[in-house]
Amino acid sequence: MLSDPSVALSVVFDKDGVLEQICHGKGYIDMSTVGADTSSKISE
């Protein structure tokens, strides 16, 4: 689990994060307790 919205965004968008590493046909499930705004940014 991730501690706050900034960490959740970092895991996805930072260098070597999910977006850079995820392969075609794979998914990412975010189970952190962040707000709707952060979840929407990640889902885009």
Secondary structure as a PSIPRED ss2 file (coil, helix, strand):
# PSIPRED VFORMAT (PSIPRED V4.0)

   1 M C   1.000  0.000  0.000
   2 L C   1.000  0.000  0.000
   3 S C   1.000  0.000  0.000
   4 D C   1.000  0.000  0.000
   5 P H   0.000  1.000  0.000
   6 S H   0.000  1.000  0.000
   7 V H   0.000  1.000  0.000
   8 A H   0.000  1.000  0.000
   9 L H   0.000  1.000  0.000
  10 S H   0.000  1.000  0.000
  11 V H   0.000  1.000  0.000
  12 V H   0.000  1.000  0.000
  13 F H   0.000  1.000  0.000
  14 D C   1.000  0.000  0.000
  15 K C   1.000  0.000  0.000
  16 D C   1.000  0.000  0.000
  17 G C   1.000  0.000  0.000
  18 V H   0.000  1.000  0.000
  19 L H   0.000  1.000  0.000
  20 E H   0.000  1.000  0.000
  21 Q H   0.000  1.000  0.000
  22 I C   1.000  0.000  0.000
  23 C C   1.000  0.000  0.000
  24 H C   1.000  0.000  0.000
  25 G C   1.000  0.000  0.000
  26 K C   1.000  0.000  0.000
  27 G C   1.000  0.000  0.000
  28 Y C   1.000  0.000  0.000
  29 I C   1.000  0.000  0.000
  30 D C   1.000  0.000  0.000
  31 M C   1.000  0.000  0.000
  32 S C   1.000  0.000  0.000
  33 T C   1.000  0.000  0.000
  34 V C   1.000  0.000  0.000
  35 G C   1.000  0.000  0.000
  36 A H   0.000  1.000  0.000
  37 D H   0.000  1.000  0.000
  38 T H   0.000  1.000  0.000
  39 S H   0.000  1.000  0.000
  40 S H   0.000  1.000  0.000
  41 K H   0.000  1.000  0.000
  42 I H   0.000  1.000  0.000
  43 S H   0.000  1.000  0.000
  44 E C   1.000  0.000  0.000
